[in-house]
Amino acid sequence: EDADLAARMPYNEVKPLEYGQAAFTPHRGETRTPDTPLATASTTTEDIASSKLGDGEPDIGANPLNGPLDRVRVDDSNRELTTNQGVKVADNQDSLKIGLRGPTAMEDFIFREKITHFDHERIPERVVHARGAGAHGFFESYQDLSSITRASLFAKPGKRTPVFVRFSTVVGSRGSADTARDVRGFATKFYTDEGVFDLVGNNIPVFFIQDAMKFPDLIHSVKPEPHHEIPQASSAHDTFYDFAGLSPEIFHMLMWLESDRAIPRSYRMMQGFGVHTFRLVNAKGESRFCKFHWTPLAGTHSLVWDEAVKLAGADPDFHRRDLWEAIESGNFPEWELGLQVFTEEQAAAFKLFDVLDPTKIVPEELVPVRPVGRMVLDRNPDNFFAETEQVAFCAAHVVPGIDFTNDPLLQGRIHSYVDTQLTRLGGPNFHEIPINSPVAQVHNNQRDGFHRQAINRGRVNYEPNSLAGGCPFQAGSRGFVSYPQPIEGSKVRGKPELFAEHYGQARLFWKSQTPVEQKHIVEAFRFELTRVQTPAVRERIVAGLVNVDPKLAKAVADQLGIPVPPPLPRVNNTPIPDYPPSPSLSLLARPGRVGIRTRRVAIAVANGVDAAAVRQIHASLLKDGAQPRVVGQHLGEVAAVNGKPLDVEVTFEATPSVMYDAVVLPPGEAAAAALERDGRVLEFLRDQYRHDKPLLVLGAGRQLVAAAGLPVALPNGEPDPGIVVADPGHLNAALVAFKTAVMRHKIYARETDPPRV
Ligand code: HDE
């Protein structure tokens, strides 16, 4: 048969492998396994990938994507400098000149290559979600979900699938500050053995608009205004609230945006949501609806606004640094994946909202969230650009077992994400960039285009074919089969009637918040609308809030110095639905399960500090996984009573209060006296207090609390549980009380409006 085939083939003696039978069964490419020299390697990418997948049990910290990505990792240690052509470079300091004082020679190809490459280093930033931070990890399924979905990542208990996650803000540019009030992106790329699945979600479960058609307008309105490109990374300006007041579907999302969800303490401490209703399909072709939820092991925690504002100056990389340091220190962030699964019949019975409307949640009281797996992020990228910047998420990347619904926002996203990469990553081959390439093998007849990496062999690049034995052949039922949803309808522009109800869930959210969360929402509206210049724009938002809750509207109107306007007109004048409150919508519902791990604690020192106490406090905090730092007025040693001198790790100036979760004022008369004379220290303490953070005050530390003017009682007269005052003799008991306060994260009961401190 071979001979017969060969006889029919054009045959090239110089390159015999390009034709004939060999073309049908190309050799697998040789690649390098980690730590094997290229010359002796014989493993293939397929082997490396599959051994790390499925049953493979990678060690914690050893990421399953190591194999595939090690192919392209570059290590320059012990190497000589070369050009991009591999020619060794003798001198990287001086260009080639005609005489030492003469012109540079055109022939200096080394100089020209270097400069030309530099000239083209930048690519366009993402049109939204430009600023972000990413990490590698794995997803581990808890159980066999095959009765619900045939998606292979859920095929059996303990199965691990490599992931890459990118967190982001939406509005700011690539260099903007992390702590802006904004939605956070939470995008996960699952490299499943049946192809890439991207869950491109946010940390808020609903969206601003109902139809993708409005997305460019929404984004234009919230981005910096086009004439002067102000403000950066902020929704607090006229154009956004102009759009918002004229698009009442936005009000549910607006409530979340003004809540503390929009100023998380850490990427590690926020939930993630798929937002849309998706569809799960099992091997029998049965379908159910599904909502995706990520819940952080570290609990949901947020900053307070004044803290977020100051952090934007003190450390614009606050969230990026936090994620990086947690992973480097072995405190791998972890989330549980939960699904709300419900049938189409159940969905049809939800009379208050439409599950295809992305401005609505399915309350957990109606459909509980079922935990199905966990995700651990255990490896930082090696190179920000190659991985975090070039990663291309796409709402259209689904795998067999996961399918779309007709949510009109989701439908538009299916188009947008591939399209945007064509500009951002420069052509149709961005799936070949290592961070984007699936670990599942790619075989199709797509060819060529800018930056093509694959060397497709053979003469056949079409289908059907006989010359290549029909390969690659269609997979039939093993492949992705769209759920055959029966559809009938007229071709129309418009939306279903239930989509016109905009306020029921906004009110549900408001009602489900604790009093302090409600206070923060009012203050956020006050800040944002005060920045708005046009009175009519402010008024329209307050008019919308009247429909959410008249008390909320009144509180905001009072702060803006305007009377409460009449409610914003509604399309249908049926009563606003009244949902029972849903406690799980409060941030405080999820305190977390990691104690004080990764909490940053400042220990304030100066000459004369009690070194033995500092060492004991430091060791005790460290033992529980917190990150204590010895903070002083300048670097170097401080003379100590009670032990050897201490090394100052960092100064009050370099790491102001906002960079810590709590502070310790150790005993030592002289130290307290020195710190009391330093305005930066007093400001540090006032900010700790004002941002609801715990203080451990020992011995002479008391006098610092007094000098800073911090009240030790709550506004209601009770003692402040976040100010633990003790004599040095009772250090152990004081540490227990302090750690309990750090675990609570914030002492919200301290807050008054205006703040006392
Ligand atoms: Fe996106 N979105 N989006 N979005 N989105 C992008 O894709 C878009 C929406 C989300 O870390 C862009 O690669 C449209 C909802 C995240 O790389 C772009 C619509 C949700 C990220 C795009 C939406 C998201 C993006 C910009 C309305 C939550 C960052 C760069 C129909 C479920 C991913 C890019 C990353 C990024 C379009 C609405 C989440 C332009 C048209 C709803 C987390 O394609």
Residues whose N, C-alpha, C, O or C-beta is under 5 A from the ligand:
A	BS01	HDE	R126 V127 V128 H129 R166 S168 G185 F186 A187 V200 G201 N202 F207 A212 F215 F273 G274 V275 V391 F393 L409 G412 R413 S416 Y417 T420
